[in-house]
Amino acid sequence: MKFLLILTTTALLGLGFREPVYAAKKRMPVARMSYIGIASFYSRAGCLGCSKTLTMANGQVLDDSGLTVAFNRAPKNTFVVVTNLKTGQSIQARVTDRGGFEKLGRIIDLTIATRDAIGCGHLCKVRVDL
């Protein structure tokens, strides 16, 4: 980001030297995006042969009761709004892992708590808003 340098009038007139003042950075608006696709769920119980502690991509241990999701198209530790298109229920959840097996047609993976909060079964059609 470039900063705008604002020179003080005293520096221009030679009346003394002052430190330059920098204008505040402009905050750019974040582009809002929506994705529609199939959501599945993941949990510690569903991982056969895995140890009891599963570590997510952000370093957090998977908590089935947490409102978290695995989503490839958003940075980790950001929040997304997941809406069940059949029931209209939505919830805000934090992205903690990479996921959504797009080769199988799924765009997002939900924890059990997130899945239950929006009334989703094993698979459901959802909209994900960034």
Stockholm file with secondary structure:
# STOCKHOLM 1.0

chainA/1-130         MKFLLILTTTALLGLGFREPVYAAKKRMPVARMSYIGIASFYSRAGCLGCSKTLTMANGQVLDDSGLTVAFNRAPKNTFVVVTNLKTGQSIQARVTDRGGFEKLGRIIDLTIATRDAIGCGHLCKVRVDL
#=GR chainA/1-130 SS CCCCEECCHHHHHTSCCCCCEECCCCCCCCCCCEEEEEEEECCSTTCTTCCSCCBCTTSCBCCTTSCEEEETTSCTTCEEEEEETTTCCEEEEEEEECCCCGGGTEEEEECHHHHHHTTCCSSEEEEEEC
#=GC SS_cons         CCCCEECCHHHHHTSCCCCCEECCCCCCCCCCCEEEEEEEECCSTTCTTCCSCCBCTTSCBCCTTSCEEEETTSCTTCEEEEEETTTCCEEEEEEEECCCCGGGTEEEEECHHHHHHTTCCSSEEEEEEC
//
